[in-house]
Amino acid sequence: MMKHELANLPYAYNALEPIFDEQTMQLHHSKHHATYVNNLNAALEKKADLFELSLEDLLKSLASVPAEIQTAVRNNGGGHWNHTFFWESLAPVEKSKASSEAAADILAAIQNTFGGLDAFKEKFKAAALGRFGSGWAWLVADAAGALHVSSSPNQDPPLLEGHTALLGLDVWEHAYYLKYNNRRADYVDAFWNIVDWEVVNNRFLAVKK
Ligand code: MN3
């Protein structure tokens, strides 16, 4: 039986300063994300055969997860998946700047789909600001490989909609309140300084295969 585990971040807690502050990163990873992992494992203890499934397969088969733990698996499994995906999407400012040079495919697709990077960012920001309460903003690819901007409530990951996530932004207040207070728009604007475009590009190329 394999319990789900919290992986270390691929960088130090202070690596994304001054965009995401160290204290927020520490709390977000070691407390919030850790709690999703712990609560997911606690729910699965009641149906231990489900430990056999990978996290992604577990979420894809959510409809057949027993009703008594389905909401817990959706919220905490989704939270674990979303946060792992989020950390892997980010890079320190200098690395983020350089990463767009290795992201020609996704940047061309964004140009073709949305009419330019700035137009895409505006649409993404609208999705992030339009999500009332807690949730996520996303760039996703559908089954045909077409790009869409979307948002989801709570911790629902795009795979519940049959979409492949390419980039996501956590818009729960715990993600930004210490540094940006109630200014979610400023947090969204700052986010672009720490996106690892090479990672986003690789996800896009995997969809196109
Ligand atoms: Mn979060």
Residues whose N, C-alpha, C, O or C-beta is under 5 A from the ligand:
A	BS01	MN3	D170 W172 A175
